[in-house]
Amino acid sequence: MTKKITFNKIIIYLNIFFSFFLLLIYISVEINPIEYGYLSLISLLYSPILLINIIFIIYWIIVKKSYFLLSTIIILMGYSHLKKQIQFFGKDINNSKNSIKIISFNIRNFVNNGWKENNREQVKKKLIKILNNENADIICLQEFPDTVNIKLNKNIELYQNLGTTILTNRKIINKRKLNLKSNTLNSCISIDLINEKDTIRIYNMHLESIHINKKDNFLKKIKKINEANIIRINQINTIKNDIKKCQHPVIICGDMNSSPYSLAYEKISKNLNDAFIESGYGLGNTFKYIIPLRIDYIFHQKKINSYNFNTINTNISDHKMITCEIIIN
């Protein structure tokens, strides 16, 4: 009996620690990496700390103790964070003539099977097959080699810069690249296109990459993550300032290299809707890593409705493809 009580005491102390750790993560979302540096990295631990709290809930329910309320209340307090990673309902629409289908996908330069030309050609063929099956109207690709040409079933126009590429079957009337001041080959481009009587602006972003390699020790990795976080904040400010000048409905797609629990996400999503939150279902992770990471997004202005958000797993890349349909009110 004594051992059981002692064990449960240890568990409750651990439960208290990880519950307050989760609270700290909620707060860390607002921490600016430019001002407070490494403190902002705490938000990256959201998924594993959330899982630990869920395990505590299950344990206390099994042993029939009311302590399960502690983690339950803390998780519910952060419901706005939870729904950035998990959606339970979704929002569907069936074959509307007014809808526009959008794809965003980081294809990793066709090298998921290695750099050999034959392997890259196989990946390219798989991508073409998938894109033709998806039959999207707007396709935003990141890490798409500038030297590669692809032909789809639909007649398309293409615009790209440093591997950031937009393909569309709509008429493009304006093409632009934004100066993100990247240390790497990351970039952001935009096009204005005609959709019936509307003009729509599409942004395709590939924000600052981290470029961690196997030789980096733990401290080196943390340093690289923090440096990239700082650069991304400035890049997002550039994009948001450009959006303020736009008179057309706006959609932003791409690989942000930031989790939805970061200040980067908070800044870019302000006054915009996240298509996954609006119409997604299930887990939102888009990057295949040790812990579930969601770093690929489709955002749109509130005058636009999104439906049928879907995350598609392929063997083309270490990212997943994301799609949705939008209707402009």
C-alpha angles and dihedrals in degrees: 000000000000093000091052092052092047092050092050090049090056090049094050091050090051089046091053091049095051092042091056090042087059090051089052090053090054088055094043091065088078095049112114110223089207091063104027103025116192096019089078090063091072089082090068088072095062098106098049093042090049090051091050090053091050089053089053090052091052092047095052092047090052092051089042098239125144091225087097086082091071097066091032092058093044092051092048090049086060097045090127087061095043093056090056088068105027130038123186106188116026126196121249136192126185120229098313113186089217096054125104118209117219132192128193119186137160102212097187095232091292090284102118088114094040137280097285111121094233092054092047090050090054091052090049091054091049090051093051091050092050094046091050091049092049090050094201125179096214123032121188114191129183126200090020109155111245090220094058122094122197128189120208132189090253123067104253141187118215135204125175145163127186091346095310103122140181122195122184141166089216125091112268114216100173136025126190142166122210123222103240095168092226124183088214137033094289119130148160126225133180137199133192111217137181118244110178103298095343133086113215129191117217121194120196112193134185104182128201114312123218100219097203113179134193093257093060115103121219096270091048090052092050090049092052092048092051094047091051091048090057093049092048092056089058091045091052091050088056092051095045092049089052091050091054089063094050119103095190133079108277133218122182121198135173155070108315096177087219132102122239087251094066133097087240090063092045091053098047095042094051108120089001132096123235107228092213091056091044099050112355130117132206127356116355100205112135104173123071105229141129090278124031109271128186110198103140119083149175113206127180140177119268092251086068124075122210128206140176097024107188136181113210122199116211137163091236097090147001085253128071123234116247125202139176141162122238134198122195113222 
